[in-house]
Amino acid sequence: MKIKIIFLVLLCSSMMMETTKNIDISEIYKVQFFAMGGVGFSGEQTLGEKIFSLIISQDNNLKTFHKVYIKGNNNAKVYAICL
């Protein structure tokens, strides 16, 4: 039973990492809505929040969020000021 649980945890974490690898950061300029935390029945992160997390992990995140605030739509601007 413990092995099954460990396998499921590893499988889910690898799936989450895979989804963040293929995200284009420029998509944050035109996000459809702002949401933090789990959304919907499955509690998934929105695309905007995934991109937000990727930008936070970068060294030049202040410059990136400044660009997002200048060029992005209103929803993107909210992500930018959340830094």
N, C-alpha and C positions, 0 to 999 in steps of 0.2 A: 504494500500500500504506500509506503514512504517513497519508494522508487517511482511510482506512478505520479505522485504529487510533485516530486522533484522534476520529473520529465515535463510535466505540464507547465511548471513555473519557467523552466528553461525555454520551452517552446514558445510560450507567450512573450517572454522577454526578447527572444530573438526576432519574433515577428514585429515587435514595437521598434526595435533598432532598425530593421529593414525598412520600415515605413518612413523613418526620418532620413535615411540615406538618400532617397530619391526625390526629396522635396526641393523645389526651386525657390530660393529665398525671395526672389522678386515677386512672387505671388502675394506677398503680404501687402503690397501697394493697393491691391484690389479685393481684399477679403470681403465676404458677403455680410458677415456679422461678427461682433465681438463677444467672446465667451471665455471664461477661465474655469478650469475644472472639468469634471466629467459632464458630458452632454448626452441626452437621450437615454434610452433604456439600458444600453450597454455601458454608458459612462465613458464614452470615447472622448479624446481630446479633439478639438476642432483643428482644421488645417492652420488657422491663424495662430493658435496656441503652440502647435508643433514648430512653426516657423519662428515664433517668438523665442522658444527654448533654444533653437539652433543659433539665433542671433545672439542671445545672451552668452552662449558658450564661446563666441568668437572674441578675439582680442580687440577688434575695432568696433565693438558694439555701439558705442556712443555715436560715432559717425554714421553708422548704418541707421540707427533709430532717428537721428536728425534728418537724414534723407527721407525716411519713411514719413516723418511728420510734415516735411515740406511737400513731398510729391504724392503721398498716399491719400486715399479717401478717408472719410470721417472715422470709419471703423479701424482703419490702419493707424490713424493718429492716436486712438485710444491705446492701442498696443504700444505705441512709441512713448507715450507719457507714463506708462506703467513701469518703465525702467526705474 
